[in-house]
């Protein structure tokens, strides 16, 4: 006479573990794509905020912040945009009007940056997108007084 034993066989357990592993792998891949899209959306939003602050600066000073060499926005030395001669600086020391209290840094895990160059009548902010976002293709782009290209 056979005893009625309840439980799972080793093969049943291995099949369930394999299915769980496959599903978790698919979830990680999908999440990675969503993260890249979120970083791109943040980049476009950051650039629009920076350009708005630069236009406010231009309205008050009748020029854009002038830099001799390109600067990295959001770095330790360029965190604030205010009405001083330098425009971008580390803190609000000497500022009467602050146009952007915290200049954002690029959220790229691979070290990509927002690069600003400017003269009195023009500026350019360089940035890179990982994928297509808001009608912009993946790759390098610039923002200037005429918009984002």
C-alpha angles and dihedrals in degrees: 000000000000122000117229103240118188122208144078127290122235092251092053091051092049092051092052092048091049092051092049090049092051093049093048091050091053091049092052092050092049091047092052091056091048091051092053091050091049092051090050092050089051091050093053091046092049092050092050091051092048092049090050090052090048091052090051088050090050092050091056101036100029089229140063122248107283119220127182094210130019115276132207110241117224093023122132091267098043108045102122134051111206142145098277120116091258092052096197115057143149098261143357095271108140094007121137094175123026114203096181120014096193117024105208123240123220111271091218114134089203095064101259114155144199104250119199127198121172147174128184093273104029144028139187130203116194122205139155130228123210094210143356111304130170094344093313118118124228115275139048121348138171134213122208137155089288094058137260119326 
